[in-house]
Amino acid sequence: MGRMFEVRKAGMFARYDRMAKQFSRVGKEIVIAVKAGGPDPDTNPALRRAIQNGRSVNMPKDKIEGAIKRALGKDTSNYDEVMYEGYAPHGVAVIVETATDNIVRTVANVRAAFNKADGSLGTTGSVSFQFTKYAVFKLDPTDLDEEELELELIDAGLEELGQGTGENDEDVLVIRASFGEFGTMQKALEERNLKVLSSGSEWVPQNLIELGEEQAEQVLKMVAKLEADEDVQTVFHNLQ
């Protein structure tokens, strides 16, 4: 009984940590969007996306509104979006996207995570050429005709459409377009009144590396260390 309680407690804390990280990530998205385009989601597409992303992780309405209000304050941190590239152990390529109010702290933490795992932090462009950057939209698939939607969205830059999972492991319809068509695709989806659950960018590897279980675990430990950092928004890699 005691062991079962400890397992349940560990799972509860893991879910809490995940939720806190998701809220922090979306909160930064909101601040960046508001400072760049204002507090009105009707005229600020980036803020609309951030609010959608907040709803997708069950971020309470008052927290979303609070983040918007904080972004308007004079004392609110300004976040720089900085991307880092490098190699994890065994030659796995890694891209780390951050939003930080202290670049010195962030680069030190990211470099430490790579070094402690016997990886290496690289320079700009040293890894990203192995990936393709996409605009990604996740939709509620209820009552959607995939074939019909695919034909309708080709002119908006659609490159891929298929099944996937959302932030809470629910079934979603995933739409990918070239990153340069982000605004065009967002507008096309909004004009069709489609329920967008979340949206953002994604670095998709052109080739995958397959490793043994022990080697893969070393890589994933480094990825987990990076993802736990408060300044890190997303981590992408080419591990199979």
Backbone bond lengths (Angstrom), bond angles and torsions (degrees), N, CA, C in turn:
res aa  C-N    CA-C-N  psi(-1)  N-CA   C-N-CA  omega(-1)  CA-C   N-CA-C  phi
1 M - - - 1.459 - - 1.531 110.38 -
2 G 1.352 115.55 -45.31 1.449 119.87 179.61 1.512 111.92 -61.49
3 R 1.336 116.38 -42.18 1.457 121.31 179.83 1.528 110.11 -63.41
4 M 1.335 117.39 -42.59 1.461 121.46 179.96 1.527 110.48 -62.58
5 F 1.348 116.37 -39.39 1.463 120.18 178.74 1.521 110.60 -63.78
6 E 1.346 116.64 -41.93 1.460 120.40 179.93 1.522 110.90 -62.97
7 V 1.351 116.45 -39.07 1.454 120.52 179.21 1.525 110.31 -64.67
8 R 1.362 115.29 -45.03 1.460 119.09 179.41 1.523 111.08 -63.49
9 K 1.329 116.75 -39.81 1.463 120.89 179.87 1.525 110.92 -64.72
10 A 1.337 115.55 -41.74 1.465 119.61 178.66 1.524 110.51 -62.39
11 G 1.349 115.49 -40.70 1.460 119.43 178.40 1.512 112.02 -65.32
12 M 1.341 116.47 -37.69 1.456 121.15 179.17 1.531 110.48 -63.75
13 F 1.340 116.12 -45.86 1.464 119.80 179.48 1.528 111.45 -64.84
14 A 1.344 116.83 -36.83 1.464 120.33 178.62 1.524 110.49 -63.57
15 R 1.345 116.53 -42.17 1.471 120.49 178.17 1.526 110.58 -65.19
16 Y 1.337 115.99 -39.37 1.471 119.95 179.08 1.526 110.52 -64.09
17 D 1.333 116.29 -44.13 1.467 120.21 179.24 1.527 111.05 -61.65
18 R 1.329 115.47 -41.15 1.463 120.20 179.65 1.524 110.44 -64.11
19 M 1.342 115.92 -44.32 1.457 120.33 179.98 1.529 110.91 -64.09
20 A 1.338 117.16 -43.02 1.460 121.25 179.57 1.527 110.28 -61.41
21 K 1.322 116.70 -40.75 1.463 120.97 179.66 1.530 110.34 -66.09
22 Q 1.335 116.76 -41.81 1.457 120.52 179.08 1.525 111.02 -62.77
23 F 1.336 116.43 -44.00 1.465 120.44 179.70 1.530 110.65 -63.88
24 S 1.331 116.89 -40.01 1.458 120.73 178.90 1.524 110.67 -63.57
25 R 1.336 116.34 -43.59 1.468 120.66 -179.85 1.526 110.63 -61.33
26 V 1.338 116.45 -47.66 1.461 120.03 -179.07 1.527 110.56 -66.99
27 G 1.339 116.98 -38.44 1.458 119.96 178.42 1.511 112.14 -57.42
28 K 1.328 116.68 -40.92 1.460 120.16 177.68 1.533 110.95 -68.14
29 E 1.334 116.63 -38.87 1.461 119.96 176.90 1.529 110.15 -58.38
30 I 1.335 116.27 -42.24 1.461 120.96 -179.32 1.526 110.75 -64.63
31 V 1.330 117.01 -46.25 1.464 120.76 -179.70 1.525 110.59 -59.92
32 I 1.323 116.78 -46.83 1.466 120.95 -179.39 1.527 110.37 -61.45
33 A 1.343 116.43 -42.74 1.461 120.87 -178.27 1.522 111.25 -66.84
34 V 1.327 117.33 -44.13 1.464 120.73 -178.71 1.522 111.01 -64.86
35 K 1.317 117.56 -44.63 1.465 120.55 -179.02 1.528 111.32 -65.37
36 A 1.329 116.52 -28.84 1.468 119.26 -178.91 1.525 112.81 -86.07
37 G 1.355 116.47 -34.39 1.463 118.07 -171.92 1.509 116.50 -134.22
38 G 1.335 117.82 6.80 1.451 119.78 177.60 1.516 113.52 93.74
39 P 1.365 116.73 170.93 1.462 121.78 -171.51 1.523 116.02 -90.27
40 D 1.334 118.00 2.34 1.462 120.94 -176.73 1.529 110.10 -98.42
41 P 1.328 117.85 110.65 1.470 119.35 -178.40 1.527 113.25 -64.62
42 D 1.343 117.87 -22.12 1.462 119.96 179.46 1.522 112.16 -66.72
43 T 1.336 116.05 -27.41 1.471 119.95 -179.13 1.533 112.29 -113.97
44 N 1.322 116.29 4.28 1.468 121.05 -176.99 1.531 108.96 -127.91
45 P 1.332 117.69 92.91 1.469 120.60 -177.52 1.523 113.47 -59.22
46 A 1.340 117.10 -35.23 1.466 119.99 179.98 1.525 110.47 -65.34
47 L 1.325 117.03 -37.38 1.462 120.18 177.90 1.518 110.44 -69.57
48 R 1.331 117.27 -38.18 1.473 119.52 176.26 1.522 110.27 -58.41
49 R 1.333 115.65 -42.88 1.468 119.41 179.12 1.523 110.77 -62.90
50 A 1.332 116.59 -43.98 1.466 120.19 -178.73 1.521 111.26 -63.24
51 I 1.323 116.72 -40.56 1.464 120.32 178.19 1.518 110.93 -65.06
52 Q 1.326 116.90 -41.45 1.470 120.83 175.45 1.524 110.24 -58.05
53 N 1.323 115.98 -44.40 1.459 120.03 -178.73 1.523 110.91 -65.04
54 G 1.337 116.57 -34.71 1.453 119.69 176.33 1.517 111.74 -64.79
55 R 1.313 116.08 -43.91 1.466 119.87 178.55 1.523 111.45 -63.79
56 S 1.339 116.57 -34.27 1.465 120.22 -177.30 1.525 112.64 -66.19
57 V 1.352 116.58 -22.80 1.469 120.13 178.40 1.533 110.68 -107.76
58 N 1.349 114.84 18.70 1.474 121.60 177.01 1.527 112.80 61.56
59 M 1.323 116.45 34.39 1.462 120.67 175.88 1.529 108.30 -71.25
60 P 1.327 118.45 124.41 1.467 120.76 -176.96 1.529 112.20 -58.42
61 K 1.328 115.40 148.62 1.457 121.51 -178.38 1.520 111.57 -57.31
62 D 1.352 116.92 -39.48 1.463 119.08 -178.19 1.525 111.91 -66.95
63 K 1.339 116.79 -30.79 1.465 119.42 177.28 1.533 110.79 -71.83
64 I 1.323 116.55 -37.38 1.466 119.95 177.32 1.525 109.89 -64.90
65 E 1.324 115.79 -47.14 1.467 119.62 179.50 1.527 111.24 -64.63
66 G 1.339 116.60 -36.84 1.459 120.61 177.86 1.515 111.87 -64.06
67 A 1.348 116.45 -38.75 1.469 120.16 178.75 1.525 110.99 -65.47
68 I 1.343 116.28 -37.84 1.468 119.92 178.25 1.529 110.13 -64.89
69 K 1.330 116.66 -43.94 1.470 120.65 179.99 1.531 111.00 -64.79
70 R 1.328 116.62 -41.56 1.470 119.82 179.55 1.519 111.25 -63.18
71 A 1.335 115.64 -36.11 1.467 119.52 -178.99 1.520 111.78 -63.22
72 L 1.339 116.38 -24.33 1.463 120.43 -179.57 1.524 112.40 -84.50
73 G 1.334 116.97 -11.92 1.458 121.06 -178.94 1.516 112.47 -74.82
74 K 1.316 114.84 149.50 1.468 120.29 -178.45 1.522 112.20 -68.47
75 D 1.331 116.71 -27.68 1.465 119.95 -175.19 1.523 113.34 -91.46
76 T 1.326 116.91 0.80 1.465 119.99 -179.01 1.527 110.83 -69.99
77 S 1.312 115.98 138.39 1.465 120.79 -179.92 1.522 111.39 -62.50
78 N 1.316 115.17 143.84 1.457 121.07 169.70 1.525 107.88 -93.75
79 Y 1.322 115.94 129.11 1.461 119.80 -177.56 1.525 110.42 -103.55
80 D 1.319 115.45 132.59 1.461 121.84 171.71 1.519 108.51 -97.06
81 E 1.319 115.39 133.09 1.468 120.09 176.38 1.530 107.95 -91.84
82 V 1.322 115.90 113.93 1.468 121.63 -174.97 1.529 108.98 -126.57
83 M 1.314 116.30 135.22 1.464 121.13 179.32 1.525 109.62 -109.74
84 Y 1.324 115.94 136.26 1.456 122.11 177.56 1.531 109.15 -117.89
85 E 1.332 114.96 148.11 1.461 120.75 -178.63 1.521 109.43 -130.46
86 G 1.313 115.84 147.09 1.455 119.31 177.86 1.512 111.85 -177.21
87 Y 1.326 113.83 -170.15 1.465 119.92 -179.12 1.518 109.91 -122.68
88 A 1.314 114.73 131.16 1.463 121.73 170.98 1.522 107.41 -78.35
89 P 1.339 117.96 178.16 1.461 118.94 175.25 1.530 111.19 -56.98
90 H 1.327 115.60 152.85 1.467 123.56 174.44 1.530 112.54 66.39
91 G 1.338 116.03 25.29 1.462 120.43 171.73 1.511 116.34 76.19
92 V 1.337 118.38 17.79 1.463 121.09 179.16 1.534 109.14 -79.56
93 A 1.331 115.95 126.03 1.458 121.57 -178.98 1.525 110.12 -78.89
94 V 1.336 116.37 138.10 1.467 121.53 -175.50 1.528 110.23 -135.03
95 I 1.328 115.31 135.42 1.462 122.53 173.31 1.521 107.82 -118.73
96 V 1.327 116.30 131.17 1.466 121.88 -177.82 1.528 108.40 -121.09
97 E 1.320 117.19 117.04 1.455 121.47 176.71 1.522 108.78 -98.62
98 T 1.333 116.78 131.03 1.460 121.41 -177.68 1.527 110.72 -127.77
99 A 1.323 114.71 158.71 1.465 122.40 169.48 1.516 105.11 -132.63
100 T 1.329 117.30 113.09 1.460 119.83 -168.05 1.521 113.06 -136.40
101 D 1.324 114.85 148.25 1.460 120.39 172.61 1.523 110.75 -103.73
102 N 1.345 115.74 8.30 1.465 120.68 178.95 1.527 108.37 -153.05
103 I 1.323 116.06 89.98 1.465 120.35 -174.35 1.526 111.75 -63.48
104 V 1.328 117.28 -34.84 1.466 120.39 179.77 1.534 110.03 -60.35
105 R 1.329 116.44 -46.13 1.461 120.53 178.30 1.522 111.20 -62.79
106 T 1.320 115.52 -44.34 1.461 119.59 -174.93 1.521 112.14 -64.61
107 V 1.336 117.19 -48.13 1.464 119.10 -178.24 1.520 110.75 -64.98
108 A 1.335 117.52 -33.68 1.465 120.13 177.64 1.525 110.70 -64.97
109 N 1.337 116.68 -43.12 1.467 120.35 -179.44 1.520 111.86 -68.11
110 V 1.342 115.72 -41.16 1.472 119.45 179.85 1.527 110.33 -65.95
111 R 1.324 116.67 -44.18 1.469 120.33 179.02 1.530 110.76 -61.85
112 A 1.335 116.60 -41.00 1.469 120.18 -179.96 1.520 111.23 -62.64
113 A 1.331 116.79 -40.06 1.468 120.39 179.54 1.527 110.99 -63.03
114 F 1.334 116.45 -41.48 1.466 120.11 177.90 1.536 110.02 -66.32
115 N 1.325 117.01 -48.88 1.461 120.77 -175.14 1.525 112.78 -62.94
116 K 1.335 116.76 -42.25 1.468 120.17 -177.95 1.523 112.20 -66.09
117 A 1.326 115.90 -22.62 1.463 119.85 179.56 1.525 112.09 -97.94
118 D 1.349 116.24 11.36 1.462 121.42 -176.13 1.523 112.28 63.02
119 G 1.340 115.29 30.57 1.449 120.17 172.58 1.515 109.21 -99.77
120 S 1.318 116.70 -168.74 1.468 119.37 179.93 1.525 109.55 -149.17
121 L 1.325 115.20 130.79 1.462 120.93 176.71 1.518 108.43 -81.03
122 G 1.327 116.44 129.89 1.459 120.60 -176.41 1.512 112.66 -103.95
123 T 1.302 115.54 -168.83 1.466 121.88 179.74 1.529 109.52 -100.04
124 T 1.313 115.97 169.94 1.458 121.03 179.63 1.524 110.84 -58.93
125 G 1.327 116.10 126.44 1.457 121.33 179.76 1.509 115.01 91.02
126 S 1.335 117.02 -5.91 1.468 119.64 -175.98 1.522 112.39 -73.01
127 V 1.323 117.54 -18.11 1.467 122.12 -176.48 1.526 112.03 -128.86
128 S 1.325 117.16 -35.14 1.469 120.95 -170.22 1.525 113.14 -62.22
129 F 1.340 118.10 -21.56 1.464 119.93 178.89 1.528 111.57 -65.29
130 Q 1.326 116.95 -14.91 1.465 121.28 179.23 1.532 112.23 -89.56
131 F 1.337 116.69 1.78 1.450 122.21 -178.19 1.527 109.88 -125.65
132 T 1.317 115.87 161.47 1.460 122.41 171.59 1.524 107.80 -118.68
133 K 1.339 116.35 130.62 1.456 120.12 -178.75 1.524 110.41 -90.15
134 Y 1.327 116.03 126.18 1.457 122.06 -179.11 1.527 110.82 -118.81
135 A 1.326 115.12 152.97 1.461 121.56 162.98 1.522 106.13 -85.66
136 V 1.319 116.76 131.36 1.466 120.69 -174.96 1.525 110.24 -125.52
137 F 1.317 116.11 131.10 1.457 122.75 178.26 1.531 108.07 -126.05
138 K 1.330 115.99 133.75 1.462 121.07 177.58 1.520 108.63 -112.85
139 L 1.332 115.77 124.60 1.460 122.22 -173.04 1.525 111.11 -116.64
140 D 1.315 115.00 153.40 1.458 120.98 169.67 1.524 107.09 -70.24
141 P 1.345 118.29 120.09 1.471 120.05 -174.10 1.530 114.14 -80.46
142 T 1.327 117.84 -2.87 1.462 121.28 -176.20 1.530 111.47 -58.39
143 D 1.330 115.87 125.74 1.474 123.78 175.90 1.526 113.66 63.89
144 L 1.321 117.39 20.29 1.463 119.69 177.92 1.527 110.28 -97.53
145 D 1.312 116.38 135.24 1.457 122.49 173.48 1.528 106.95 -94.06
146 E 1.324 116.64 106.59 1.464 120.79 -172.93 1.527 112.39 -62.26
147 E 1.315 116.96 -42.45 1.462 119.58 -177.90 1.522 111.11 -65.06
148 E 1.319 116.36 -42.39 1.463 120.52 179.52 1.528 111.05 -66.13
149 L 1.338 115.50 -42.45 1.457 120.00 -179.99 1.519 111.20 -64.69
150 E 1.318 116.27 -38.79 1.462 120.63 179.63 1.525 110.73 -59.47
151 L 1.317 117.05 -43.47 1.462 121.05 179.60 1.525 110.83 -65.89
152 E 1.327 116.61 -38.58 1.466 120.62 -177.55 1.523 112.04 -68.29
153 L 1.344 117.15 -30.55 1.456 120.61 -172.03 1.531 114.50 -96.79
154 I 1.317 117.09 -1.41 1.471 119.60 -179.42 1.521 111.20 -58.90
155 D 1.334 116.91 -42.87 1.464 120.38 -178.99 1.522 112.48 -69.81
156 A 1.343 117.07 -14.60 1.466 120.67 178.46 1.523 111.69 -91.76
157 G 1.344 115.94 5.04 1.462 119.96 176.53 1.511 115.16 99.97
158 L 1.340 117.64 14.77 1.456 120.20 -179.19 1.522 111.28 -58.48
159 E 1.332 116.04 132.78 1.459 121.33 175.05 1.526 111.86 -117.40
160 E 1.338 116.86 -35.09 1.462 119.89 179.58 1.520 109.41 -144.11
161 L 1.340 115.40 145.36 1.453 121.24 175.38 1.523 107.71 -143.96
162 G 1.316 117.65 129.30 1.460 119.75 -178.61 1.510 112.29 -171.37
163 Q 1.318 115.64 179.19 1.459 122.08 -179.17 1.525 110.49 -79.11
164 G 1.330 115.56 150.34 1.454 120.62 177.30 1.513 110.51 -160.53
165 T 1.339 115.92 -167.83 1.458 121.08 178.74 1.527 109.30 -123.26
166 G 1.331 115.38 146.95 1.444 121.16 -179.87 1.512 112.73 -90.58
167 E 1.329 116.23 -170.13 1.461 122.14 -177.52 1.523 112.29 -61.89
168 N 1.327 116.47 -28.55 1.462 120.84 -179.17 1.524 111.74 -109.36
169 D 1.340 115.69 26.80 1.461 123.41 176.78 1.521 113.24 65.59
170 E 1.333 117.12 19.57 1.464 120.06 175.94 1.527 109.98 -83.51
171 D 1.335 116.79 158.84 1.456 121.19 177.95 1.528 109.58 -71.36
172 V 1.323 116.49 132.46 1.463 121.41 178.52 1.518 109.10 -137.44
173 L 1.320 114.82 163.80 1.459 121.23 172.01 1.521 106.96 -100.90
174 V 1.319 116.68 123.10 1.463 121.73 -175.53 1.523 109.73 -102.22
175 I 1.315 115.45 126.53 1.462 122.50 177.97 1.524 108.36 -115.52
176 R 1.324 116.08 129.77 1.463 120.79 176.34 1.522 109.17 -120.80
177 A 1.333 114.12 137.27 1.463 121.70 174.23 1.516 107.35 -134.90
178 S 1.321 117.13 161.79 1.459 118.43 175.52 1.522 108.16 -59.09
179 F 1.328 117.13 146.13 1.459 120.01 -173.37 1.525 112.02 -59.93
180 G 1.320 116.52 -31.40 1.460 120.58 179.23 1.519 113.72 -65.71
181 E 1.339 116.55 -15.79 1.466 121.38 -179.60 1.532 111.82 -101.18
182 F 1.331 116.68 17.46 1.468 120.19 -175.94 1.535 111.05 -54.82
183 G 1.320 116.39 -54.23 1.459 120.51 -177.33 1.512 112.70 -63.11
184 T 1.321 116.62 -39.34 1.468 121.03 -179.80 1.517 110.65 -63.77
185 M 1.334 116.68 -44.00 1.460 120.16 180.00 1.519 111.18 -68.25
186 Q 1.325 116.94 -42.26 1.465 119.53 178.85 1.535 110.51 -58.35
187 K 1.325 115.97 -44.25 1.460 120.19 179.72 1.525 111.02 -63.15
188 A 1.329 116.97 -41.43 1.468 121.03 -179.31 1.523 111.24 -63.21
189 L 1.323 117.12 -40.24 1.459 120.83 179.74 1.524 110.79 -69.28
190 E 1.338 116.33 -39.85 1.467 120.05 179.65 1.530 110.92 -67.09
191 E 1.317 117.12 -38.55 1.474 120.31 179.33 1.519 111.58 -63.79
192 R 1.326 117.22 -27.51 1.462 121.12 179.33 1.530 112.22 -92.43
193 N 1.342 115.82 4.63 1.473 121.40 179.41 1.528 112.53 55.04
194 L 1.322 115.60 36.95 1.460 120.25 178.61 1.519 109.84 -82.74
195 K 1.318 116.93 144.44 1.459 122.11 -176.53 1.527 109.80 -82.37
196 V 1.323 116.05 97.88 1.464 121.57 177.37 1.526 108.12 -84.37
197 L 1.325 116.46 119.63 1.461 121.10 -178.73 1.524 111.11 -82.15
198 S 1.321 116.45 -39.75 1.463 120.98 178.35 1.520 108.75 -160.37
199 S 1.328 115.35 160.98 1.466 119.68 178.42 1.514 109.38 -153.65
200 G 1.311 115.35 159.39 1.453 119.94 -179.25 1.512 110.10 171.79
201 S 1.322 115.40 -162.23 1.458 120.21 178.07 1.525 109.37 -111.89
202 E 1.306 115.64 158.06 1.468 120.97 -177.63 1.522 109.36 -147.82
203 W 1.335 115.71 131.32 1.463 121.01 175.24 1.526 108.10 -94.45
204 V 1.318 116.44 112.27 1.466 121.88 -176.98 1.526 109.33 -102.13
205 P 1.342 118.28 123.78 1.472 119.86 -178.43 1.522 112.12 -68.42
206 Q 1.324 115.22 142.49 1.463 120.06 179.01 1.525 111.14 -78.73
207 N 1.321 116.46 -27.87 1.462 121.80 176.78 1.525 108.78 -140.64
208 L 1.320 116.67 146.99 1.454 121.93 -178.47 1.519 111.10 -107.88
209 I 1.331 115.40 149.86 1.455 122.09 176.64 1.525 108.59 -106.94
210 E 1.313 116.52 129.96 1.466 121.13 179.17 1.536 108.84 -104.57
211 L 1.320 116.08 128.65 1.463 121.73 -179.00 1.512 110.47 -125.15
212 G 1.326 115.29 163.69 1.456 120.65 172.86 1.517 110.37 -70.23
213 E 1.320 115.77 168.24 1.461 120.56 -174.28 1.526 112.34 -59.52
214 E 1.317 117.43 -45.38 1.462 120.46 -177.24 1.522 111.56 -66.43
215 Q 1.334 116.27 -42.85 1.460 119.92 179.18 1.524 111.37 -67.04
216 A 1.341 116.95 -41.25 1.461 120.69 178.35 1.523 110.77 -62.09
217 E 1.311 117.30 -37.57 1.459 121.23 179.49 1.526 110.81 -63.20
218 Q 1.333 117.03 -37.70 1.462 120.03 177.45 1.533 110.80 -61.68
219 V 1.319 115.54 -42.26 1.462 120.26 179.48 1.525 110.75 -65.40
220 L 1.331 116.45 -46.42 1.459 120.51 -176.05 1.523 112.12 -67.72
221 K 1.332 117.72 -28.83 1.464 120.68 174.74 1.518 110.01 -65.03
222 M 1.336 116.16 -40.48 1.462 119.24 177.88 1.518 111.05 -66.42
223 V 1.325 116.71 -41.71 1.464 121.42 178.10 1.531 110.21 -60.81
224 A 1.336 116.31 -43.89 1.468 120.70 179.61 1.528 111.03 -62.67
225 K 1.327 116.32 -38.64 1.467 121.12 178.31 1.525 110.17 -62.91
226 L 1.308 116.76 -43.09 1.457 120.75 178.31 1.531 110.84 -65.25
227 E 1.332 116.88 -45.83 1.459 120.87 -176.95 1.525 111.86 -63.05
228 A 1.327 117.24 -26.76 1.465 120.94 -179.14 1.523 112.55 -77.76
229 D 1.337 117.20 -15.43 1.463 119.88 -178.21 1.522 110.21 -68.57
230 E 1.323 116.81 138.37 1.467 121.46 -175.07 1.522 113.15 -64.06
231 D 1.327 118.13 -24.07 1.457 120.70 -177.49 1.531 113.26 -90.45
232 V 1.329 116.67 -11.87 1.466 120.61 -175.24 1.528 110.32 -86.57
233 Q 1.329 115.58 128.07 1.459 121.37 177.69 1.519 111.72 -90.98
234 T 1.324 116.75 -49.92 1.462 121.33 -176.06 1.524 109.79 -150.16
235 V 1.342 115.91 148.94 1.463 122.08 175.82 1.527 108.46 -125.78
236 F 1.313 116.34 132.47 1.474 122.26 177.65 1.532 108.06 -121.50
237 H 1.322 116.71 147.90 1.474 120.31 178.52 1.523 108.95 -152.69
238 N 1.327 116.05 170.84 1.461 120.07 -179.21 1.527 112.76 -112.80
239 L 1.334 116.12 29.14 1.467 120.45 174.16 1.528 109.46 -76.61
240 Q 1.311 116.83 132.66 1.472 122.25 178.72 1.519 109.02 -62.07
